[in-house]
Amino acid sequence: MEPVLILFNTILLTASLVYILLQDWKATANRLFVLLTLFALAWSGGGVLLYSNPTPSNIWFLAGLLPTMLAATFGSLIALILVLFIPHRYEQPAVRWAILAPYMVVTVILAVSWYGHTGWFIRDVTWEAKSGLTFVPGPAFPLALILFVIGGFSAPLSMLITIAIRHRSFRAPVLWLIAGLTFNFLTGSAANLLDIPALTYLNFLPLHFAFGWVTLRYGIFLPSHVALQAAIESLPDGIVVLQNDRQVRFANRAAQQLLPTCVGQPFEQALAQAGLTAQTGADPNQQGLLRLARTHGHAQVLIVTEVAMTNARGKESVVLLRDVTMAERQQAELLASRAALAERTAELERSLAELQQRDALLRRLTLPIIPLSETVLLVPLIGAFDATRCQTLVSLILPEIAARNVRTVLVDLTGLTVFDQDLARALRQLSDGARLMGAQVALCGIRPDMAEVMIHTGSTWNGMRSFGTLQAGVKALLASGPVTNGQHPERNAVPMNGSFTPLHNDLRE
């Protein structure tokens, strides 16, 4: 009878394994369930081997293998619970290894103790067809028994109870698993109390039946469900599901950080307990959004969006909680930075305008315009003239000619340190512009080097009066007045209709 029951258990476990693999063999939860089932199959297969061929070598080998498989089975059960209901914890390597390491250590110690003939936990084993394997305990056997009870029943049961209390959305499937785990433990205990060894190899059936039921009823092994659950738990925004009576049925990790202990209580009460109140004067660009602010503790601002939906449970609502504290703080800092930048830009523009005014003043100071009479201007050129100063020379004097109704502009070259072709061209432009405006330009203080540069410019200088010194030019212009019909009575001036000759040879004043 015992081999038949064990074979029946093996068939059921194999069927559940195949079913889960057909769902999605790549999903982590499905793989862990397959691992759990394989350990249970190894346990059942050991029982079949003992009843079918109870040789001393098989008895000795399986006496060490079965306890280690039992410890590994409980470890895979803990990992499966983590993946199904607390996936964010399973993704943390430190937490995962801290929970699974004890089961791995116990598995290794049991294998070393038996196959190494240390006798720490089990000294010897006997086999009888009616009672099955009977272990002769070693000195550490009570410790191993306590570890099996804690790790195989108390630890997973405590985890499932905690999940049922904290996550109401998982309560129904978790309760089924709690029932399966409890029957699993009771079946193993009854096998020893009632002296029915076959029950020992069937005690995993209730747990697997529970997993099968929650898979069919709640779809916890469906890959879409597991992926959706992991995605919701890892969202930075809070997700809250409200029942028709506004009770919080589900809240992801981010929501529970914003609203601690919100699951199972009214949503508005959870907001009040967290110190969050609605703000008035909402932004018109945020229509349909509720803006909340924390009234005590650290400053915090939340934007709440609620969407109603109808499903098998009736009318529910999904609430999105988004913490915009940092975003608004950064936006305020950005606006302040923009204001400071605008103010700084205005200051720089004012400074630039002042510098431009100073530059204009300096240009005028370095190019003085002295009125000698109502119709005569004196412009002394001092220093060196680059392209900018040459352009300034033309742009300053021509407007003065028009504004003062000037007829003669006397340009004194005595103070120049350098006379180049750029300045020579600027003087020709000034002369041409003045002539078009009905005035003339006269030069004085021309040195031989200046005359040589004027000759090599290739421009004609006919029609421009010249004087040897500033005194001679002032005296002549003030005495004779403006030019008339192109003729100048001064004997020391170059005739406008004559050919150009070196100016310094004709200056006799």
Rosetta blueprint (number, residue, H / E / L):
1 M L
2 E H
3 P H
4 V H
5 L H
6 I H
7 L H
8 F H
9 N H
10 T H
11 I H
12 L H
13 L H
14 T H
15 A H
16 S H
17 L H
18 V H
19 Y H
20 I H
21 L H
22 L H
23 Q H
24 D L
25 W L
26 K L
27 A L
28 T H
29 A H
30 N H
31 R H
32 L H
33 F H
34 V H
35 L H
36 L H
37 T H
38 L H
39 F H
40 A H
41 L H
42 A H
43 W H
44 S H
45 G H
46 G H
47 G H
48 V H
49 L H
50 L H
51 Y H
52 S H
53 N L
54 P L
55 T L
56 P H
57 S H
58 N H
59 I H
60 W H
61 F H
62 L H
63 A H
64 G H
65 L H
66 L H
67 P H
68 T H
69 M H
70 L H
71 A H
72 A H
73 T H
74 F H
75 G H
76 S H
77 L H
78 I H
79 A H
80 L H
81 I H
82 L H
83 V H
84 L H
85 F H
86 I L
87 P H
88 H H
89 R H
90 Y H
91 E L
92 Q L
93 P H
94 A H
95 V H
96 R H
97 W H
98 A H
99 I H
100 L H
101 A H
102 P H
103 Y H
104 M H
105 V H
106 V H
107 T H
108 V H
109 I H
110 L H
111 A H
112 V H
113 S H
114 W H
115 Y H
116 G L
117 H L
118 T L
119 G L
120 W L
121 F L
122 I E
123 R E
124 D E
125 V E
126 T E
127 W E
128 E E
129 A L
130 K L
131 S L
132 G E
133 L E
134 T E
135 F E
136 V E
137 P E
138 G L
139 P L
140 A L
141 F H
142 P H
143 L H
144 A H
145 L H
146 I H
147 L H
148 F H
149 V H
150 I H
151 G H
152 G H
153 F H
154 S H
155 A H
156 P H
157 L H
158 S H
159 M H
160 L H
161 I H
162 T H
163 I H
164 A H
165 I H
166 R H
167 H L
168 R H
169 S H
170 F H
171 R H
172 A H
173 P H
174 V H
175 L H
176 W H
177 L H
178 I H
179 A H
180 G H
181 L H
182 T H
183 F H
184 N H
185 F H
186 L H
187 T H
188 G H
189 S H
190 A H
191 A H
192 N H
193 L H
194 L L
195 D L
196 I L
197 P H
198 A H
199 L H
200 T H
201 Y L
202 L L
203 N L
204 F L
205 L H
206 P H
207 L H
208 H H
209 F H
210 A H
211 F H
212 G H
213 W H
214 V H
215 T H
216 L H
217 R H
218 Y H
219 G L
220 I L
221 F L
222 L L
223 P H
224 S H
225 H H
226 V H
227 A H
228 L H
229 Q H
230 A H
231 A H
232 I H
233 E H
234 S H
235 L L
236 P L
237 D L
238 G E
239 I E
240 V E
241 V E
242 L E
243 Q L
244 N L
245 D L
246 R L
247 Q E
248 V E
249 R E
250 F E
251 A E
252 N L
253 R H
254 A H
255 A H
256 Q H
257 Q H
258 L H
259 L L
260 P L
261 T L
262 C L
263 V L
264 G L
265 Q L
266 P E
267 F H
268 E H
269 Q H
270 A H
271 L H
272 A H
273 Q H
274 A L
275 G L
276 L E
277 T E
278 A E
279 Q L
280 T L
281 G L
282 A L
283 D L
284 P H
285 N H
286 Q H
287 Q L
288 G L
289 L L
290 L E
291 R E
292 L E
293 A E
294 R E
295 T L
296 H L
297 G L
298 H L
299 A L
300 Q L
301 V E
302 L E
303 I E
304 V E
305 T E
306 E E
307 V E
308 A E
309 M E
310 T E
311 N E
312 A L
313 R L
314 G E
315 K E
316 E E
317 S E
318 V E
319 V E
320 L E
321 L E
322 R E
323 D E
324 V L
325 T H
326 M H
327 A H
328 E H
329 R H
330 Q H
331 Q H
332 A H
333 E H
334 L H
335 L H
336 A H
337 S H
338 R H
339 A H
340 A H
341 L H
342 A H
343 E H
344 R H
345 T H
346 A H
347 E H
348 L H
349 E H
350 R H
351 S H
352 L H
353 A H
354 E H
355 L H
356 Q H
357 Q H
358 R H
359 D H
360 A H
361 L H
362 L H
363 R H
364 R H
365 L H
366 T H
367 L L
368 P L
369 I L
370 I E
371 P E
372 L L
373 S L
374 E L
375 T L
376 V E
377 L E
378 L E
379 V E
380 P E
381 L E
382 I E
383 G E
384 A L
385 F L
386 D L
387 A H
388 T H
389 R H
390 C H
391 Q H
392 T H
393 L H
394 V H
395 S H
396 L H
397 I H
398 L H
399 P H
400 E H
401 I H
402 A H
403 A H
404 R H
405 N L
406 V L
407 R L
408 T E
409 V E
410 L E
411 V E
412 D E
413 L E
414 T E
415 G E
416 L E
417 T L
418 V L
419 F L
420 D L
421 Q H
422 D H
423 L H
424 A H
425 R H
426 A H
427 L H
428 R H
429 Q H
430 L H
431 S H
432 D H
433 G H
434 A H
435 R H
436 L H
437 M L
438 G L
439 A L
440 Q E
441 V E
442 A E
443 L E
444 C E
445 G L
446 I L
447 R L
448 P H
449 D H
450 M H
451 A H
452 E H
453 V H
454 M H
455 I H
456 H H
457 T L
458 G L
459 S L
460 T L
461 W L
462 N L
463 G L
464 M L
465 R E
466 S E
467 F E
468 G L
469 T L
470 L H
471 Q H
472 A H
473 G H
474 V H
475 K H
476 A H
477 L H
478 L H
479 A H
480 S H
481 G L
482 P L
483 V L
484 T E
485 N L
486 G L
487 Q E
488 H L
489 P L
490 E L
491 R L
492 N L
493 A L
494 V L
495 P L
496 M L
497 N L
498 G L
499 S L
500 F L
501 T L
502 P L
503 L H
504 H H
505 N H
506 D H
507 L L
508 R L
509 E L
